Amino acid sequence: MKMRKPLLLLIALAAVAVQAVAQQRPQYSQYMVNNYILNPAITGIEDYADIRVSNRRQWMGLDGAPVTYYVSGHMPLNKGAASNKYHKALAHHGVGVLLHTDQTGPLRRTGLTGSYAYHLPITNKINVSAGASAGLIRNSLNANELEFTNPNDPLVGGGNINRNMLDLNLGLWVYSKNFSVGFAGAQLLEDAGGFRAPEEERAALGLQRHYFATGSYRWNATSTLDVIPSVMVKMAGPSPVSIDGNVRVMYDQRFWVGAGYRQRDALVAMVGVYVSPLLDVSYSYDATTSNINRVSAGTHEIVVGFKLLNDRRIICPQWVW
C-alpha cells in the first residue's frame, strides 16, 4: 500500500534510518490530569483506585498520522490518615499498571508496565515519593507500507518486523496541596533491554532514553477559583529540548478550562469536568503551529477517569496541579 502523503513517508523513513523521530514516547496534551503516564512516582497518590482511559488522534486529515490509546490504573496500599490536621499523613505504598499503544503509519508501538511507589511525608504539608515501573515494549514495522528507492535496503521484501524490549522507568515526586515538582526517566535500558535481534532490526526499532521535568503551582485566587500554571521540559536526544507550558482555571473544584503552548508544535485548548465521585471527563484540541498545519486539521484528545474504591466519595482529586 502506498502512502498518499509525502510528509508521512518522510517521517516513516526517517524513523527507520536514524532510529529517532522527534520523540519515541507518545505525545500527550493532558499529561497534567494523569501525571502517572510520565512519572511512576505518582503511583497510589490518591485515596482511591484511579483508572483512566484515553484516545488521542494527532494531525487529523493526514493519512497515517499518530493515533494513541492508553489505559492506566493505580491505587494506594495501607494508606492511613493523620490523627489530626497538625500531624503528618502516614507513609504508604502504591501499585499500578499502564497499557498504551501508539501507531504512526507503518510503525506501531505497544507497551505494558507495572509500577510501584513509596510515599513519605517529610513535613506536615510536604511529601516525597519515589517510584519505578518495568515491563515490555513491542515495536513493530510493517514494511509493506513503505516504498524504497534502494532495492538493497534490508527492509525490502515486506512483512512485519517486530522487536520486544525491556522497559524501565524511574521517577521522583515532591508535592504538597499547592505545588508539585517531578523528575522522571523513561526507557532507561535503551538497547541493553532488547532481546536478540538482527542488526537491521536494532537500527530501525531501538529505544531512546527520555527525561521529563515538571513543575506546577496551585493558587487559590478566591474561595471558588483556583489558577494552576504548570510547565514540562522534555529531553530525548538527539531531538532538541522541548518545553510545554500550561495554565488551567478551576471553578468550585468541579469545572476547569485551560490553555497551553508546546514549543515548535502547537497551541492547546482544554476543558474538563469532575462529574461525580465515580466519573470525570476532559478534552483538548491542539492547533498545530508547525508546517504540518498545511495538511492537518489539528489534534483531538479525550481522557475519561474513574475513581473506584472511593469510600470517601471524593469528586475532585486531592492532588490537582
N, C-alpha and C positions, 0 to 999 in steps of 0.2 A: 504494500500500500504506500503510495506516495504522499508526502506531506504537502499540503496545499498552501502553506505559509512559509516563505523563505526564512523568516526570522526564527521560527521554531526549529527549522532544520539546522540553522547555525547554532542555536542553543544546545541541541542534542549532540551535534558533532563536537562542539567544544567540550562538553562533559565527558565524552568518550576519549578525546585526545589528551586532555590535560588533567583529568581526574578532579575537576572542580568546576562547578557552576558558581554563581555569586555566593550561594550558601547551599550546603547539602541539607541541613536541617529544614524542616518545613517552616514557612513564614506564617506568623500569626499576628493579627492586628489586636486581638483581645486577650493577649497573654496576661494582662493585669487582672482579669477576672478569674484566671486559673493559672497562677504562677507555678503550680505543680508541674506543668508541661515543660518548664525550663529548669526548675530547681528542685531536686529531690528533698532538700531540707524542709520544704513546706509540708511534707507527708504528715498527716494526722494533726494539723494545726487547729482545726475546729473541734467542736464538741459532738460532731455527728459524722456520719459517712458521707463524704462529698463526692457525688457522682456527676460527671459532665460528659456531654456528647456534643461534638462539633462537626460542622461541614464548612469548608472554605473553597470557593471557586474563584480562582485568580484569573485576571485578564480575560473577562468574558468576551466572546466573539473571536478569540484566537484559537484555532484548532490545535489540540494537544497541549493547551495551557495547563498549569498545575492545578490539580484537584486534591484536596487533603481532607481526611477524616480522622477523628480520634475519639476514643472512649477512655476516660480516666476515672479512677476511684481511689480514695484513700480515707483512712479513719484513724482515730487515736486508740491507744491501748492503755488501760489502767490510768486514765486521766482523772485526777481529783480536783476539787476546788479548794481555794484557800479558806481557812476557818473564818476570816473576816476580811474586809477590804484593805486592812493595813498590813496584811501578810502576803507573801509571795504565793502564787499558784504553785501546785506541786509539779515536779518534773514528770514527764511521761514519754511514751514511745508512740510511733506511728508506723503503719504499714500501708502500702498502696500498689497499684498496678496501672500501667499505661499501655494501650494498644493504639498504634497510628499507622496509617498508610498514606502514601503521597505518590502521585503519578504525574509525570511530565512527559508527554509524547511517548516514546518507547521506553523511558526509564520509569521503573516502579520500585518503591522502597517501602518495606513493611518492618515495623519494629514492635517488639514486646518486651517490656521490662517490669521488674518488681522492685519496690523501693522500701527503704527503712530510714527512719529519722529519730533522733533523740532531742527532746525539747527541755531546756534547762533555764528556769527563771534565775536571773543574776541580781535583780533588784526587785522592789515591789512593782515596778512598771515595765522593766526591760527584760526581754527573753532572748535566748540564743538557741539556735538549733543547727544540727549538722546531719546531713543525710547522704545516702548513696543509693544508686539504682543500678541494676545489672540485668542483662538479658541478651537477646539476639536481634540482629538486623539482617534482613534479607534484601539484597539489591538485585534487581533483575533488569535485563536489557533485551528487548525484542528487536533483533537485528533485521527482521523482515520489514520494519517500518523505516529503515534508513536507506539512503541512496549513497553510493560510493563512487568517487572519481578514480580511486586507486584500486584496480582489480586484485592486488595482492594484500589488501587490508585484511588482517586476521579475522575481522568480523563478517567478511563476505561469506555468504552461504546460508544466512538466515538462521531461524530458530531462536530459542531463548537461551541467554546466558545468565546463570544465577550464581550468586555468591553469598554465603552465610558468614556472618562475623559476630564476634562477641562485642557487646556494648557495655561500657562502664561510664557512669556519670557521678560526679561528686558535687555537693553544694553546702553552702553556709548561709544562714539567715539570721539577722539581728532585727528584732522588731518590738514595738510597743503598740498601743492603741493608735497613736498618731504618726508613726513613721515606720519605715522598713528599709533595710539595706541588704542586698543579697549578692552572692558571688557563686557562679557555677561553672563547671567544665563538663563538656559532653564529648562522647566518642573518644575518650582519653586513651584507649588502647591503640587507636589508628589501625594500621595493617597488622600489628602484632596480635590482634584479636581475630584475624581471619583464618579460616580453615584452608587446608592445602588447595591451591588453585593454580592454573596456568598463568604465565606472566601476563598475557594479554588481558585476562580477566581481572587481575590485580590492578592493572593500569586503568581499566575502564570503571571498575566498581569499588575501588578502595574508599577508605574513610578519611576524613579530615577532623582534627580537633577543633572544637568550638568553645568559646568562652563568653559568658554573659555577666554583666554587672548591672544591677538595678537599684534604683532608689526612689522613694516616694514619701510624701508627707500629706497628712490629712488635717486640714484646717477647718475648725468649727466656726464658720463665719457667723451663723446665728444658731438659735436653738433647733432649727429645722433644716439648715442648709450647710452642707459640707463641700469644700473645694479640695480636690485631690490631684495635684500635679505629680507626674512621675516621669522617669527617664530610664532608658535602657541603652547600654553600649554593647555591641556585638562584635566579636573578633573571631575570624575564621580565615587564616592565611591559606592561599595567597591573596584573598579578597581584601579590599581596604576596610578599615574600621567603619562601622555603621552606627548611627545614633538614632533612636526613636524618642520623641518627646510627646507627652500626652497630658491633657488635663480633663478631669471629669467633675461635674457638679451634681451632687446627690441631694434630693429633696425628701425629707422626712424618713430617711433610711428605707425608701421604697422605690423611688424612681431616680434614674440618672441619665444624663446626656454627656457626651464627651467629644473631643476633637484631638487629632494627633497629626504629627508630621514624621514621616520616615525618610531619612536623608537620601536624596537622589532617587526617590522611588514614588512616594505617594502622600497625598493628604487624606486623612481618615475622619469620618464622622461615625459616632457610636451612640447607641441608646440601649437602655436596659431597664427591667422592672423585676423586683422581688415580689412574685405573685402571692406566695403563701409559704407556710412552713415546709412545704414539700418542693415547690417549683420556683425557678427563676429563669428568665429568658433575656438574651441580649443579641443585638445585631450591629454589624458595622459595614460601611461601604468605603472602599478605597478608590479615590480618584487618582489615577496614575499621572505622575508628573514627568516621567522619563519618555523617551521617544516611542516606547511601546504604546503610548496613548493614541497613536495614529491608527492602530488596528485593534485596540482594546476598548471595551465598554465599562471598564472598571472591575473591581473585585468585591464579592459578597461573602460575608462570614457570619454564621449564626452559632451561638452556644446555648445549649439548654442544660440547666443544672437541676439536680435532685438532691434533697437533704434527707437521707434515710437515717433511721435510728435517732431521730431528732426529738428526744424526750422533752426538751425544754421549749419546743415549738418555736425555735428561732426563725425569724423571717429574713432579716438582714444579717449576713455573716458578721461575727465579732471583729474579724481582721479584714477590713476593707481599706486598701491603699490604691 
